Amino acid sequence: MYLEDVIIYLTTNFFCMMVNRRLISLFFGKSECLQLSEVLSSIFYFAVTSLGYLFIHKPEVNIITNIIGLLYMAGIYPGSRKKKVLCVFLIYFLNMSCDVMVVIFFLNYDIADSIGQIQGSITVLLIAVNSVFIRKLIQRKKEAYYIFPHWGLLLLIPVCSMAMIYYAVTEKISYGKNMIITVEAAGLLIINIISFYLCSFMEDTCLKNMEQQFMIQSAKTYEHQLDIIMTTQEQIRSLQHDMKYHIRELLAMAANHEINRMILYICDMEKLIGNPEEFICSGNKGIDSNLNYFLKTAYLKLDDVTVNVKVPENYFLSTYDINIIISNLLENAICGSENSKEKMLSLNMNYTKSLLYISVKNSYNGVVKKKNCDFISIKNCKKLHGYGLKNVKRIVEKYNGMMEIKNDKKIFLVEIMLYI
């Protein structure tokens, strides 16, 4: 085996390992706890497949080493053995199908010597093209908060690379120039490796940033709710300290039959223990903290705010999921209503017979933005436009619920039904 064959194979196999790693992560997800294990399993896959090909170079051995490497990469993730085996054979079937397609495609060309060196390059680029489509399809159905928006441009990189290699091979370059084909193929593979690595890094960074923003938002809501609780408790302690004086005064009023004075006195006592920033007190801490945080902003900025919440005190729904729904819907509604003349917001949340109904209605200026039939918010962060309602829709689908968006020239309405 020539040196150029070894170089092109190792480069191709490294890229194939990266693509297969990304495909496996689609089935099982990524975890920071498994980063070291992912690196080690990737090294194992690259080593065992490379050694099997370079030293034995038999189709049966190549099949076995590839399946063993894929099984080892999938084995580090938690999950059933059946799922791991199914994942491995689906990925290997994709790899084998692409390899067969490339062989058949070049079958009629009298370029066996040239294509023998770079057939793997075209195969792995074809696998990369398919992986982009598969990743986009699966991410739309999985619980992903972010989908790489420029996937079409990413797709052009392996497609253009395949076209360039195909042109070089089909031009029947003489044997003396085979090294040129090899260098070109290796260079294009390295470009693809770097591009896919940068894409993966950007995607992970965006996911971490979005999760961090959401955690900051959640921390603010809980901090606000804690302030409310502390203020309320302080007021209650103050009332308890002076309770004997209040009782003595009320008894004196009762003895003199001063009913009206007693009512006014009790009303003053009620104001003392009331908290103006506690708009909702359903007993469900997860819902109350989020609603009180956003309703504080709503009452400050809007003129007409109506809230009706009837939910059980116990946690009947994931706090993380309900936070996503409430935060995105209310933030969008407040932002839209603030720019309208009416400045109206209405929230209804009712739980009955394992059904949670949520309705958020707000006035707006009549201007809506859409992209591919999806509504886009008018908030300042342009990079994250449209992801709020997408994340809400994702949670609704998780609970097999329904989500309907209605709007006219003045009113924007979002209605959600979840099956708990």
Contacts in CASP RR format, 6 or more apart in sequence:
PFRMAT RR
TARGET T0000
AUTHOR 0000-0000-0000
METHOD contacts of the structure
MODEL  1
MYLEDVIIYLTTNFFCMMVNRRLISLFFGKSECLQLSEVLSSIFYFAVTS
LGYLFIHKPEVNIITNIIGLLYMAGIYPGSRKKKVLCVFLIYFLNMSCDV
MVVIFFLNYDIADSIGQIQGSITVLLIAVNSVFIRKLIQRKKEAYYIFPH
WGLLLLIPVCSMAMIYYAVTEKISYGKNMIITVEAAGLLIINIISFYLCS
FMEDTCLKNMEQQFMIQSAKTYEHQLDIIMTTQEQIRSLQHDMKYHIREL
LAMAANHEINRMILYICDMEKLIGNPEEFICSGNKGIDSNLNYFLKTAYL
KLDDVTVNVKVPENYFLSTYDINIIISNLLENAICGSENSKEKMLSLNMN
YTKSLLYISVKNSYNGVVKKKNCDFISIKNCKKLHGYGLKNVKRIVEKYN
GMMEIKNDKKIFLVEIMLYI
1 54 0 8 1.000
1 57 0 8 1.000
2 117 0 8 1.000
4 117 0 8 1.000
4 178 0 8 1.000
4 179 0 8 1.000
4 182 0 8 1.000
4 183 0 8 1.000
5 117 0 8 1.000
5 182 0 8 1.000
6 54 0 8 1.000
7 182 0 8 1.000
7 186 0 8 1.000
8 117 0 8 1.000
8 118 0 8 1.000
8 120 0 8 1.000
8 121 0 8 1.000
8 182 0 8 1.000
8 185 0 8 1.000
8 186 0 8 1.000
8 189 0 8 1.000
9 50 0 8 1.000
9 53 0 8 1.000
9 54 0 8 1.000
9 120 0 8 1.000
10 50 0 8 1.000
11 121 0 8 1.000
11 186 0 8 1.000
11 187 0 8 1.000
11 189 0 8 1.000
11 190 0 8 1.000
11 193 0 8 1.000
12 120 0 8 1.000
12 121 0 8 1.000
12 123 0 8 1.000
12 124 0 8 1.000
12 189 0 8 1.000
13 46 0 8 1.000
13 49 0 8 1.000
13 50 0 8 1.000
13 53 0 8 1.000
14 46 0 8 1.000
14 193 0 8 1.000
15 124 0 8 1.000
15 128 0 8 1.000
15 189 0 8 1.000
15 192 0 8 1.000
15 193 0 8 1.000
15 196 0 8 1.000
16 95 0 8 1.000
16 124 0 8 1.000
16 127 0 8 1.000
17 42 0 8 1.000
17 45 0 8 1.000
17 46 0 8 1.000
17 49 0 8 1.000
18 42 0 8 1.000
18 193 0 8 1.000
18 196 0 8 1.000
18 197 0 8 1.000
19 124 0 8 1.000
19 127 0 8 1.000
19 128 0 8 1.000
19 131 0 8 1.000
19 196 0 8 1.000
20 45 0 8 1.000
20 70 0 8 1.000
20 73 0 8 1.000
20 91 0 8 1.000
20 95 0 8 1.000
21 38 0 8 1.000
21 42 0 8 1.000
21 73 0 8 1.000
22 131 0 8 1.000
22 135 0 8 1.000
22 196 0 8 1.000
22 200 0 8 1.000
23 91 0 8 1.000
23 94 0 8 1.000
23 131 0 8 1.000
23 134 0 8 1.000
23 135 0 8 1.000
24 70 0 8 1.000
24 73 0 8 1.000
24 74 0 8 1.000
24 77 0 8 1.000
24 87 0 8 1.000
24 91 0 8 1.000
26 134 0 8 1.000
26 135 0 8 1.000
26 138 0 8 1.000
26 139 0 8 1.000
26 142 0 8 1.000
27 74 0 8 1.000
27 83 0 8 1.000
27 87 0 8 1.000
28 74 0 8 1.000
28 77 0 8 1.000
28 78 0 8 1.000
28 79 0 8 1.000
28 87 0 8 1.000
29 77 0 8 1.000
30 204 0 8 1.000
31 77 0 8 1.000
34 76 0 8 1.000
34 77 0 8 1.000
37 76 0 8 1.000
38 73 0 8 1.000
38 76 0 8 1.000
41 69 0 8 1.000
41 72 0 8 1.000
41 73 0 8 1.000
41 75 0 8 1.000
41 76 0 8 1.000
42 73 0 8 1.000
44 69 0 8 1.000
44 72 0 8 1.000
44 73 0 8 1.000
45 69 0 8 1.000
45 70 0 8 1.000
45 72 0 8 1.000
45 73 0 8 1.000
48 65 0 8 1.000
48 68 0 8 1.000
48 69 0 8 1.000
48 72 0 8 1.000
49 62 0 8 1.000
49 65 0 8 1.000
49 66 0 8 1.000
49 69 0 8 1.000
51 65 0 8 1.000
52 61 0 8 1.000
52 62 0 8 1.000
52 65 0 8 1.000
53 61 0 8 1.000
53 62 0 8 1.000
53 65 0 8 1.000
66 92 0 8 1.000
66 95 0 8 1.000
67 88 0 8 1.000
67 89 0 8 1.000
67 92 0 8 1.000
70 88 0 8 1.000
70 91 0 8 1.000
70 92 0 8 1.000
71 84 0 8 1.000
71 85 0 8 1.000
71 88 0 8 1.000
74 84 0 8 1.000
74 87 0 8 1.000
74 88 0 8 1.000
75 84 0 8 1.000
77 84 0 8 1.000
94 127 0 8 1.000
94 130 0 8 1.000
94 131 0 8 1.000
94 134 0 8 1.000
95 123 0 8 1.000
95 127 0 8 1.000
98 123 0 8 1.000
98 124 0 8 1.000
98 126 0 8 1.000
98 127 0 8 1.000
98 130 0 8 1.000
99 119 0 8 1.000
99 120 0 8 1.000
99 123 0 8 1.000
101 126 0 8 1.000
102 119 0 8 1.000
102 120 0 8 1.000
102 122 0 8 1.000
102 123 0 8 1.000
102 126 0 8 1.000
103 119 0 8 1.000
106 115 0 8 1.000
106 119 0 8 1.000
106 169 0 8 1.000
109 115 0 8 1.000
109 169 0 8 1.000
109 170 0 8 1.000
109 172 0 8 1.000
110 172 0 8 1.000
111 169 0 8 1.000
111 170 0 8 1.000
111 172 0 8 1.000
113 175 0 8 1.000
113 178 0 8 1.000
114 169 0 8 1.000
114 172 0 8 1.000
114 173 0 8 1.000
114 178 0 8 1.000
114 181 0 8 1.000
115 169 0 8 1.000
117 178 0 8 1.000
117 181 0 8 1.000
117 182 0 8 1.000
117 185 0 8 1.000
118 165 0 8 1.000
118 169 0 8 1.000
118 181 0 8 1.000
118 182 0 8 1.000
118 185 0 8 1.000
121 165 0 8 1.000
121 185 0 8 1.000
121 186 0 8 1.000
121 188 0 8 1.000
121 189 0 8 1.000
122 162 0 8 1.000
122 165 0 8 1.000
122 166 0 8 1.000
124 189 0 8 1.000
125 158 0 8 1.000
125 159 0 8 1.000
125 161 0 8 1.000
125 162 0 8 1.000
125 165 0 8 1.000
125 188 0 8 1.000
125 189 0 8 1.000
125 192 0 8 1.000
126 158 0 8 1.000
126 162 0 8 1.000
128 158 0 8 1.000
128 192 0 8 1.000
128 196 0 8 1.000
129 155 0 8 1.000
129 158 0 8 1.000
129 159 0 8 1.000
129 162 0 8 1.000
132 151 0 8 1.000
132 152 0 8 1.000
132 154 0 8 1.000
132 155 0 8 1.000
132 158 0 8 1.000
133 155 0 8 1.000
135 151 0 8 1.000
136 147 0 8 1.000
136 151 0 8 1.000
139 147 0 8 1.000
140 147 0 8 1.000
143 394 0 8 1.000
143 398 0 8 1.000
144 394 0 8 1.000
145 207 0 8 1.000
145 210 0 8 1.000
145 211 0 8 1.000
145 387 0 8 1.000
145 391 0 8 1.000
145 394 0 8 1.000
146 203 0 8 1.000
146 206 0 8 1.000
146 207 0 8 1.000
146 210 0 8 1.000
146 387 0 8 1.000
148 154 0 8 1.000
148 199 0 8 1.000
148 202 0 8 1.000
148 203 0 8 1.000
154 195 0 8 1.000
154 196 0 8 1.000
154 199 0 8 1.000
157 191 0 8 1.000
157 192 0 8 1.000
157 195 0 8 1.000
158 192 0 8 1.000
161 188 0 8 1.000
161 189 0 8 1.000
161 191 0 8 1.000
161 192 0 8 1.000
164 184 0 8 1.000
164 188 0 8 1.000
165 181 0 8 1.000
165 184 0 8 1.000
165 185 0 8 1.000
165 188 0 8 1.000
168 180 0 8 1.000
168 181 0 8 1.000
168 184 0 8 1.000
168 185 0 8 1.000
169 181 0 8 1.000
173 180 0 8 1.000
173 181 0 8 1.000
210 384 0 8 1.000
210 387 0 8 1.000
214 323 0 8 1.000
214 324 0 8 1.000
214 327 0 8 1.000
217 323 0 8 1.000
217 327 0 8 1.000
218 323 0 8 1.000
220 293 0 8 1.000
221 289 0 8 1.000
221 290 0 8 1.000
221 292 0 8 1.000
221 293 0 8 1.000
221 323 0 8 1.000
221 327 0 8 1.000
222 289 0 8 1.000
224 277 0 8 1.000
224 289 0 8 1.000
224 292 0 8 1.000
224 293 0 8 1.000
224 296 0 8 1.000
225 285 0 8 1.000
225 288 0 8 1.000
225 289 0 8 1.000
225 292 0 8 1.000
225 293 0 8 1.000
227 277 0 8 1.000
228 275 0 8 1.000
228 277 0 8 1.000
228 278 0 8 1.000
228 292 0 8 1.000
231 275 0 8 1.000
231 277 0 8 1.000
232 273 0 8 1.000
232 274 0 8 1.000
232 275 0 8 1.000
232 278 0 8 1.000
235 272 0 8 1.000
235 273 0 8 1.000
235 274 0 8 1.000
235 275 0 8 1.000
236 273 0 8 1.000
238 272 0 8 1.000
239 246 0 8 1.000
239 269 0 8 1.000
239 272 0 8 1.000
239 273 0 8 1.000
246 265 0 8 1.000
246 269 0 8 1.000
249 265 0 8 1.000
250 262 0 8 1.000
250 265 0 8 1.000
250 266 0 8 1.000
253 261 0 8 1.000
253 262 0 8 1.000
253 265 0 8 1.000
254 262 0 8 1.000
277 292 0 8 1.000
277 296 0 8 1.000
278 292 0 8 1.000
279 291 0 8 1.000
279 292 0 8 1.000
279 295 0 8 1.000
279 296 0 8 1.000
279 299 0 8 1.000
279 307 0 8 1.000
280 287 0 8 1.000
280 288 0 8 1.000
280 291 0 8 1.000
280 292 0 8 1.000
280 295 0 8 1.000
280 307 0 8 1.000
280 309 0 8 1.000
281 288 0 8 1.000
282 288 0 8 1.000
282 309 0 8 1.000
282 310 0 8 1.000
282 311 0 8 1.000
282 313 0 8 1.000
283 313 0 8 1.000
284 311 0 8 1.000
284 312 0 8 1.000
284 313 0 8 1.000
284 314 0 8 1.000
284 315 0 8 1.000
286 315 0 8 1.000
286 319 0 8 1.000
286 322 0 8 1.000
286 323 0 8 1.000
287 309 0 8 1.000
287 311 0 8 1.000
287 322 0 8 1.000
287 326 0 8 1.000
287 349 0 8 1.000
290 322 0 8 1.000
290 323 0 8 1.000
290 326 0 8 1.000
290 327 0 8 1.000
290 330 0 8 1.000
291 307 0 8 1.000
291 309 0 8 1.000
291 326 0 8 1.000
291 330 0 8 1.000
291 347 0 8 1.000
294 326 0 8 1.000
294 327 0 8 1.000
294 330 0 8 1.000
294 331 0 8 1.000
294 334 0 8 1.000
295 305 0 8 1.000
295 307 0 8 1.000
295 330 0 8 1.000
297 334 0 8 1.000
298 305 0 8 1.000
298 330 0 8 1.000
298 334 0 8 1.000
298 337 0 8 1.000
298 345 0 8 1.000
299 305 0 8 1.000
301 334 0 8 1.000
301 337 0 8 1.000
301 338 0 8 1.000
301 343 0 8 1.000
302 334 0 8 1.000
302 337 0 8 1.000
302 338 0 8 1.000
302 343 0 8 1.000
302 344 0 8 1.000
302 345 0 8 1.000
303 342 0 8 1.000
303 343 0 8 1.000
303 344 0 8 1.000
304 342 0 8 1.000
304 343 0 8 1.000
304 344 0 8 1.000
304 345 0 8 1.000
305 344 0 8 1.000
305 345 0 8 1.000
305 346 0 8 1.000
306 345 0 8 1.000
306 346 0 8 1.000
306 347 0 8 1.000
307 346 0 8 1.000
307 347 0 8 1.000
308 347 0 8 1.000
308 348 0 8 1.000
308 349 0 8 1.000
308 350 0 8 1.000
309 347 0 8 1.000
309 348 0 8 1.000
309 349 0 8 1.000
309 350 0 8 1.000
310 349 0 8 1.000
310 350 0 8 1.000
310 351 0 8 1.000
310 352 0 8 1.000
311 349 0 8 1.000
311 350 0 8 1.000
311 351 0 8 1.000
311 356 0 8 1.000
312 351 0 8 1.000
316 351 0 8 1.000
316 356 0 8 1.000
316 420 0 8 1.000
317 356 0 8 1.000
317 418 0 8 1.000
317 420 0 8 1.000
321 395 0 8 1.000
321 398 0 8 1.000
321 399 0 8 1.000
324 391 0 8 1.000
324 392 0 8 1.000
324 395 0 8 1.000
325 358 0 8 1.000
325 392 0 8 1.000
325 395 0 8 1.000
325 396 0 8 1.000
325 416 0 8 1.000
328 388 0 8 1.000
328 389 0 8 1.000
328 391 0 8 1.000
328 392 0 8 1.000
329 358 0 8 1.000
329 360 0 8 1.000
329 392 0 8 1.000
329 414 0 8 1.000
330 347 0 8 1.000
330 360 0 8 1.000
331 379 0 8 1.000
332 377 0 8 1.000
332 379 0 8 1.000
332 388 0 8 1.000
332 389 0 8 1.000
333 345 0 8 1.000
333 347 0 8 1.000
333 360 0 8 1.000
333 361 0 8 1.000
333 362 0 8 1.000
333 412 0 8 1.000
333 414 0 8 1.000
334 345 0 8 1.000
334 362 0 8 1.000
335 377 0 8 1.000
335 378 0 8 1.000
335 379 0 8 1.000
336 362 0 8 1.000
336 363 0 8 1.000
336 364 0 8 1.000
336 365 0 8 1.000
336 378 0 8 1.000
336 412 0 8 1.000
337 343 0 8 1.000
337 344 0 8 1.000
337 345 0 8 1.000
337 362 0 8 1.000
337 363 0 8 1.000
337 364 0 8 1.000
339 364 0 8 1.000
339 365 0 8 1.000
339 378 0 8 1.000
340 362 0 8 1.000
340 363 0 8 1.000
340 364 0 8 1.000
340 365 0 8 1.000
340 366 0 8 1.000
340 410 0 8 1.000
341 363 0 8 1.000
341 365 0 8 1.000
342 363 0 8 1.000
342 410 0 8 1.000
343 363 0 8 1.000
344 361 0 8 1.000
344 362 0 8 1.000
344 363 0 8 1.000
345 360 0 8 1.000
345 361 0 8 1.000
345 362 0 8 1.000
345 363 0 8 1.000
346 359 0 8 1.000
346 360 0 8 1.000
346 361 0 8 1.000
346 362 0 8 1.000
347 359 0 8 1.000
347 360 0 8 1.000
347 361 0 8 1.000
348 357 0 8 1.000
348 358 0 8 1.000
348 359 0 8 1.000
349 356 0 8 1.000
349 357 0 8 1.000
349 358 0 8 1.000
349 359 0 8 1.000
350 356 0 8 1.000
350 357 0 8 1.000
351 357 0 8 1.000
351 420 0 8 1.000
354 419 0 8 1.000
354 420 0 8 1.000
355 417 0 8 1.000
355 418 0 8 1.000
355 419 0 8 1.000
355 420 0 8 1.000
356 416 0 8 1.000
356 417 0 8 1.000
356 418 0 8 1.000
356 420 0 8 1.000
357 415 0 8 1.000
357 416 0 8 1.000
357 417 0 8 1.000
358 414 0 8 1.000
358 415 0 8 1.000
358 416 0 8 1.000
358 417 0 8 1.000
358 418 0 8 1.000
359 413 0 8 1.000
359 414 0 8 1.000
359 415 0 8 1.000
359 416 0 8 1.000
360 413 0 8 1.000
360 414 0 8 1.000
361 411 0 8 1.000
361 412 0 8 1.000
361 413 0 8 1.000
361 414 0 8 1.000
362 411 0 8 1.000
362 412 0 8 1.000
363 410 0 8 1.000
363 411 0 8 1.000
363 412 0 8 1.000
364 407 0 8 1.000
364 410 0 8 1.000
364 411 0 8 1.000
364 412 0 8 1.000
366 407 0 8 1.000
366 409 0 8 1.000
366 410 0 8 1.000
367 378 0 8 1.000
368 375 0 8 1.000
368 407 0 8 1.000
368 412 0 8 1.000
369 375 0 8 1.000
369 376 0 8 1.000
369 377 0 8 1.000
369 378 0 8 1.000
369 385 0 8 1.000
370 376 0 8 1.000
371 385 0 8 1.000
371 386 0 8 1.000
374 386 0 8 1.000
374 389 0 8 1.000
374 390 0 8 1.000
375 386 0 8 1.000
375 389 0 8 1.000
375 405 0 8 1.000
376 385 0 8 1.000
376 386 0 8 1.000
377 385 0 8 1.000
377 386 0 8 1.000
377 388 0 8 1.000
377 389 0 8 1.000
379 385 0 8 1.000
389 405 0 8 1.000
389 414 0 8 1.000
392 403 0 8 1.000
392 414 0 8 1.000
392 416 0 8 1.000
393 403 0 8 1.000
396 402 0 8 1.000
396 403 0 8 1.000
396 416 0 8 1.000
396 418 0 8 1.000
399 418 0 8 1.000
399 419 0 8 1.000
399 420 0 8 1.000
400 419 0 8 1.000
401 416 0 8 1.000
401 417 0 8 1.000
401 418 0 8 1.000
401 419 0 8 1.000
402 416 0 8 1.000
402 417 0 8 1.000
403 414 0 8 1.000
403 415 0 8 1.000
403 416 0 8 1.000
403 417 0 8 1.000
404 414 0 8 1.000
404 415 0 8 1.000
404 416 0 8 1.000
405 412 0 8 1.000
405 413 0 8 1.000
405 414 0 8 1.000
405 415 0 8 1.000
406 412 0 8 1.000
406 413 0 8 1.000
406 415 0 8 1.000
407 413 0 8 1.000
END
